[in-house]
């Protein structure tokens, strides 16, 4: 399945200079938590000064910086300012374990580290082998401390940035979320990052008139290519909150006249578990919400649209690939992640490497100009990512029109007595139960079958589904050998910072339970 492809590329310097000329007074970023906003003209000037500041500190094109901060205008000034200078940016998720942050800093070996004074703890003890640390507070503080980055930018040169980052130059080192493993760093070229952003712009029909709401940490690749980058490509407005807030979510949509609200299954499940008296009629500017990062069950998709009247548009991708597939707003298919995006080729292959027929399951193998180039393991230590066929581990089928349907993860296959069971199928079955707000499935060791599936569910508020009722529900929906050996009711199904199932935490929950029953 081939998308039509594109060869377009505009470097970040040219993009920002164009926006500053064409729409200098238009709001580029709204920060609800900070109560501040910045125009394209102001943002271009600040990032230009930051690029000059980097040069004055001996940080040159091709060098690396690391960035530790919460979501905010300041973080994106550093992010885009460094890209303008041709400096490689390594955004770090401050919510992951400290040992992983320390390992990332060690492996990246940045020339400088930029960090927010508003972080919950001072990260400088994690060390970077002698690289300087630059702290920053609010970008618009009237009297910042003498050593504050934004105070220093006031005296930095505002001369035009001479660099024009080339297509093949390195742009970002992003780390995968990880659930049980140490996060892996993927490095992208400037062309790959541009193409990653271009694909959702094309598929979701994004333009200058849009306002996109996001609340996921800017270090995730997903917001970088769904909201942060596309608003830069199109001249749209970005509303960037610190974190998701159920109490404020619909206020943000209304008050900022949002046209595209970013969603993930966890957020959608939360909004269903504690419904709010809001409908699409209360949000006339809202075109749709997206869903990506993890699978969204058909049951929850339908329930959300019935409750709120807000269309959900599903996409799917990963750190190494960007968005591989996506639905178009007016051409959605329920349960599908859509068709291959603008710059991707998607094949579904069997174990022998043959492409499967429509309706048959195969492993997703993707290629295209938006793929990351390599895994970063340290300076001069890159592990190339196959550009002619990257296997991301997803299992899927396609229909006659090229729409792709995820059926599971190859590594999430539970082998019970030699029979393969997709954990996702059991999870989706549990989510269909009226009392269940969220669910997950884990394969656990068993003396007889080798491995058996165990379900975990978080009930809706005020509901108390018993294990017997949940198992009976599964027996009515699944063939006998796929029925879980047990279902554990938990207060919350553990997820990592990116909203993906935390299998390590689930395993710990199971270890505290009675042994599985064959």
Order of alpha helices (4+ residues) and beta strands (2+ residues): alpha-beta-beta-alpha-beta-alpha-beta-alpha-beta-beta-alpha-beta-beta-alpha-beta-alpha-beta-alpha-beta-alpha-beta-alpha-beta-beta-beta-beta-beta-beta-beta-beta-beta-beta-beta-alpha-beta-beta-alpha-beta-alpha
